[in-house]
Amino acid sequence: MNTAKIAWLCGAAALVASTLATAQQHAEGGKAYAIFNCGHCHGEDARTPKKQGVPKIAGLDSRYVAEKTGKLVESESHKGVIAGCAELPTKAQIQTIAEWVSRQAR
C-alpha cells in the first residue's frame, strides 16, 4: 500500500472517529438539557419557550449560553426551576448543554 493511500485511510479513520465523538457529545448535551429541566422554561427544543419572557436559546453561541447559565447557576437564580434536580449542573455539564443548544436550529 502506498503512502498516499495510508494517509488517506488514516485521515478517513480520524474523520469517522471525530464524527462519532461529536455525535456522542451531542447526545450527552441533549440528555443533560432534559435532566436539568431546561426545557421546562425554554421548551424541549430550546426554541419554543413555555413561559412568557423566557428567551429562545436554540442556535445561540455556546460560549454565551455557558457563560450566562454559569452565572445563573452560581447566583442560584434558577433554584426554583431546577428544584426537582438533586444537584446543580457542573461547569462541564453546562458546557455540554450549551454546545447542544448552539447546534439546535433557531
ZIRA-V581615 format. One line per field, one symbol per residue. burial: # if it has 16 or more other ideal C-beta (glycine too) atoms within 10 Angstrom, else .. A space follows every 10 residues. Layout:
burial->???
This chain:
burial->.......... .......... ........## .##..#.##. .##..##... .....###.# .#..##..## ..#....#.. ##......#. ..######## ####..
